[in-house]
Amino acid sequence: MSEEKKYTFPGKQVDVVWDERLCIHIAECGRSTGDLFVGGRQPWCRPDLVEAEEVIDVVERCPSGALTCDAKQTGYKESPGQDNAVTVSCNGPYFMRGDLDIEGAPGDMPGVAFRVALCRCGYSGNKPFCDNSHEKSGFRDYGAVGEKGEGLTSRGGTLAIKPLQDGPLSLTGNITLETGSGRIAWHGTRVALCRCGASENKPFCDGSHVAAGFKSDG
Ligand code: FES
C-alpha cells in the first residue's frame, strides 16, 4: 500500500512504514541480520517473519527517520533517548537523535520527531533534510569539533531546530555534539550549525553563508 512517497508493509502486530522522501540509503535496515529486510525480495520488508520487538529494534536504528513502526496492537510508541545527540558525520549530514522539534517539518513525517539526517553541505534539493547530494558535490569535512561548549546542567527535553532562512540551523535545548569519529565533543543549550558548507569553523556557523550566497530554498 502506498500514499505519495510513503509505503506501508503490513504485519499482524506491527506495520512498517518507509518514507522515500527521507531515505538516504544508510542501510541499517538492509544490513540487519534476520529476515525482516532482505534486498531484492518482494516485498523487501516482511514484518511477520520476526518478533515484533525485533521489528521495532531494527526500525529505530534508521538514522534518517525514513523508517517508522505503526504498532497499535502492541501499544508501542517511539520515545527519545536520554540525550539529544548531533553527530557531525564524515563528509555527510548531521545525524540527530532525541526529542526533536524541527520547524517546518511536514506533519506526515513522524520519524523526524526522533531521528533525522539534516543537510550540512548546502546542496540538498530537499532542505533541511539530506538527500545525499553531498556525494555528488564532493563535500569534504571529517566532522571534527574544536570547541567544548558551555556544558549542560540537565539532560533531555525538547531540542528545537530552526532552519534559518538562507542561514544556519539554529538549535535550542540540551545538545550534545559528537564528532564524525564518535568522540563526544561539545555540550550546550544553544548553537548555530553551518548548513551552507562554507564555514571555516565547522560545524559552527561563522557567517560564511552570506559571502557564499547560500539559499536555503535553492
Ligand atoms: S549533507 Fe547530505 S545533501 Fe547536504
Boltz pocket constraint, residues with backbone or C-beta under 6 A from the ligand:
constraints:
  - pocket:
      binder: B
      contacts: [[A, 91], [A, 92], [A, 93], [A, 94], [A, 118], [A, 119], [A, 120], [A, 121], [A, 122], [A, 123], [A, 124], [A, 125], [A, 129], [A, 130], [A, 131], [A, 132], [A, 133], [A, 134], [A, 135]]
      max_distance: 6.0
